[in-house]
Amino acid sequence: MIKLGVLASGSGSNFQSIVDSTESGYLDARVAVLITDKPEAYAIERAKKHEIEQLVLIPKNFPDRDTYYSHIADELKKRGVDLVILAGFMRVVGSPLIDQYRERIMNIHPALLPSFPGLHGQKQAADYGVRISGCTVHFVDEGMDTGPVIIQAAVPAYHDDTEESLGKRILKQEHKIFPYAIRLFSEGRLSVEGRKVIIKGEREDSVIINPPLDMD
Ligand code: GAR
């Protein structure tokens, strides 16, 4: 069984889907700690309900960014965390944490990277007018949403989509692919070669076209 450390800034619905996956046995993993940078994050309530330890670590209480992230790394290591999960953690992670957990930090992003990185990926995609968007789980490197891609889910996008409507469609898939990516890790099926993630036993999937071609 692997130990997870989850970092979240907000509602924590991804955190919830991961906790649920550990409790149902889908994931052979346990969440050892939830760390948040926001005292008002609803993720804290979710952690309490599941008796998961919560740590509120606010950047402004630390002298600088490096100290903040090395403190987080220390807290994770103290608890024997194997894999760090960024579940709606709205910050670019600093190198002291990345160095300690290289290729052992996963982030979920609400767009098909490398399109629409940064904040409000759903709004960026809706405003651009793409026909397909989705979400991406990737390993974290020093850049903003630039690390090697593990898994992506595509959803259709429509001309009248808003950040909210598209975001809701994407979020539903986030809750599926994030636990799956963690499962691949825990089964030892992931390795990284340069920019590419190799998945042991990977299968092929079919094409996704939006709008569909059956228009007659
Ligand atoms: C999710 O949509 C996640 O992809 C996004 O924040 C949301 C958090 O929701 N993350 C980012 O935009 C990171 N750049 P949640 O708190 O309900 O899991």
Residues whose N, C-alpha, C, O or C-beta is under 5 A from the ligand:
A	BS01	GAR	G10 S11 G12 S13 N14 F15 A87 G88 F89 I108 H109 P110 G118
